[in-house]
Amino acid sequence: MTIGTAQGEVLPDFTLPDTHGTSVSSRSYYMRRIMIVGAMPSTVDTDWMHWLKQLSGDVESIPEPDAVCLVLTASDCPDLPDLNPRVKVLFDDDFAARTKLNLQSDSGEGCLIVTNRHGLIYHVSTGRPHDAGMNPRDLPEWVEFIACRCS
């Protein structure tokens, strides 16, 4: 997967469904929070399921108001594991959010994007979970580091 937005750029705004069935701007959703966006690959295998479960567990150690985690996936994603309620799974069937984020599914692999509190892209990882530049286990430290840099 290639990402058209890069570190230091502002993450584009995109629409998210809220709990009431209406839409909310991602900017208002993550305003003043660090945002973690994980885009699942087109073919989800056991590596990615393990990665997603790990990410869900690691979000638990991030202070509640400080970060939000979104996972973009298609509705045909097989049996998602039980996830932390703070990990919001968005069914991006029409790839509208991925298109807005300028994620091209050329290789079919997933990615991880982390923004600071102002929506600036702070870190991007592409490729298979075990090859990515940032492991989900590193997220609490990254969030703490980013929070210190932004305050």
C-alpha positions as CSV (number, residue, x, y, z in Angstrom):
1,M,0.0,0.0,0.0
2,T,1.3,3.5,-0.8
3,I,0.4,6.6,1.1
4,G,0.1,9.9,-0.7
5,T,0.3,11.9,2.5
6,A,3.6,12.0,4.4
7,Q,5.1,12.7,7.8
8,G,4.7,16.4,8.6
9,E,1.6,16.9,6.5
10,V,-1.9,17.4,8.0
11,L,-4.1,14.3,7.9
12,P,-7.0,15.0,5.5
13,D,-10.5,15.3,7.0
14,F,-12.8,12.5,6.3
15,T,-16.3,11.5,7.5
16,L,-16.9,9.0,10.2
17,P,-20.2,7.4,11.3
18,D,-21.0,8.1,14.9
19,T,-23.0,6.0,17.4
20,H,-26.3,7.7,16.4
21,G,-26.0,6.7,12.7
22,T,-25.1,10.2,11.6
23,S,-21.8,11.4,10.3
24,V,-19.1,13.4,12.1
25,S,-15.9,15.0,10.8
26,S,-12.7,13.2,11.7
27,R,-11.2,16.5,12.6
28,S,-13.8,17.2,15.2
29,Y,-13.5,13.5,16.4
30,Y,-9.8,13.6,16.9
31,M,-9.4,17.3,17.8
32,R,-6.8,17.6,20.5
33,R,-6.2,13.8,20.5
34,I,-3.5,11.7,19.0
35,M,-5.0,9.6,16.3
36,I,-3.9,6.2,15.2
37,V,-5.3,5.0,11.9
38,G,-4.8,1.4,10.9
39,A,-5.9,0.4,7.4
40,M,-6.3,-3.3,7.0
41,P,-4.9,-4.9,3.9
42,S,-7.2,-6.2,1.1
43,T,-6.4,-9.8,2.1
44,V,-6.5,-10.3,5.9
45,D,-4.4,-13.2,7.2
46,T,-3.5,-14.5,10.6
47,D,-0.6,-12.1,10.9
48,W,-2.9,-9.1,10.6
49,M,-5.5,-10.6,13.0
50,H,-2.7,-11.1,15.5
51,W,-1.5,-7.5,14.9
52,L,-5.0,-6.1,15.3
53,K,-5.5,-8.0,18.6
54,Q,-2.1,-6.7,19.8
55,L,-3.0,-3.1,18.8
56,S,-6.3,-3.4,20.7
57,G,-4.5,-4.6,23.9
58,D,-1.9,-1.8,23.6
59,V,-4.5,0.9,23.3
60,E,-5.6,0.0,26.8
61,S,-2.4,1.5,28.3
62,I,-2.9,4.9,26.6
63,P,-4.7,7.4,28.9
64,E,-8.4,7.6,27.9
65,P,-8.7,11.1,26.5
66,D,-5.3,11.3,24.9
67,A,-5.7,9.0,21.9
68,V,-8.2,7.5,19.6
69,C,-7.6,4.5,17.4
70,L,-9.5,3.8,14.2
71,V,-9.2,0.7,12.0
72,L,-10.4,0.9,8.4
73,T,-11.6,-2.4,7.0
74,A,-14.1,-3.8,4.5
75,S,-17.3,-5.4,5.9
76,D,-16.2,-8.7,4.4
77,C,-13.3,-8.8,6.8
78,P,-13.3,-12.3,8.3
79,D,-14.1,-12.7,12.0
80,L,-12.5,-9.7,13.7
81,P,-11.2,-10.6,17.2
82,D,-12.7,-9.2,20.3
83,L,-11.3,-5.7,20.4
84,N,-10.9,-3.0,23.1
85,P,-14.0,-0.8,22.9
86,R,-11.7,2.2,22.4
87,V,-10.7,0.8,19.0
88,K,-13.3,1.9,16.6
89,V,-13.7,-0.3,13.6
90,L,-15.0,1.5,10.5
91,F,-16.3,-0.4,7.6
92,D,-14.9,1.5,4.7
93,D,-16.7,-0.6,2.0
94,D,-16.5,2.0,-0.7
95,F,-12.9,3.0,0.2
96,A,-14.0,6.6,0.7
97,A,-11.9,7.1,3.8
98,R,-8.9,5.4,2.2
99,T,-9.3,7.5,-0.9
100,K,-9.5,10.7,1.2
101,L,-6.4,9.6,3.1
102,N,-4.7,8.9,-0.3
103,L,-4.1,5.2,0.4
104,Q,-3.7,3.3,-2.8
105,S,-4.2,-0.5,-2.5
106,D,-1.6,-1.3,-5.2
107,S,0.1,-4.0,-3.1
108,G,-2.9,-4.9,-1.1
109,E,-1.0,-4.4,2.2
110,G,-2.1,-2.4,5.2
111,C,-0.6,0.6,6.9
112,L,-0.5,2.5,10.2
113,I,-0.6,6.3,10.5
114,V,-0.1,8.2,13.8
115,T,-1.0,11.9,14.1
116,N,-0.2,14.4,16.8
117,R,-2.9,16.5,18.6
118,H,-3.0,19.0,15.7
119,G,-3.6,16.4,13.0
120,L,-0.1,16.5,11.7
121,I,1.1,13.1,10.5
122,Y,3.9,12.1,12.9
123,H,4.6,8.5,11.8
124,V,3.7,6.3,8.9
125,S,4.3,2.5,8.6
126,T,3.5,0.5,5.5
127,G,3.9,-3.1,4.7
128,R,3.3,-6.3,6.6
129,P,2.9,-6.0,10.4
130,H,6.2,-7.7,11.2
131,D,8.0,-5.4,8.7
132,A,6.4,-2.1,9.8
133,G,8.5,0.6,11.2
134,M,6.4,0.8,14.4
135,N,5.0,-2.2,16.2
136,P,1.7,-1.7,18.1
137,R,3.6,-2.5,21.3
138,D,5.4,0.8,20.8
139,L,2.2,2.9,20.7
140,P,2.0,3.9,24.3
141,E,5.6,5.3,24.2
142,W,5.0,7.0,20.9
143,V,1.8,8.6,22.2
144,E,3.6,9.8,25.4
145,F,6.5,11.2,23.3
146,I,4.1,12.9,20.8
147,A,2.0,14.3,23.7
148,C,5.1,15.8,25.3
149,R,6.2,17.4,22.0
150,C,2.7,18.9,21.4
151,S,2.1,20.3,24.9
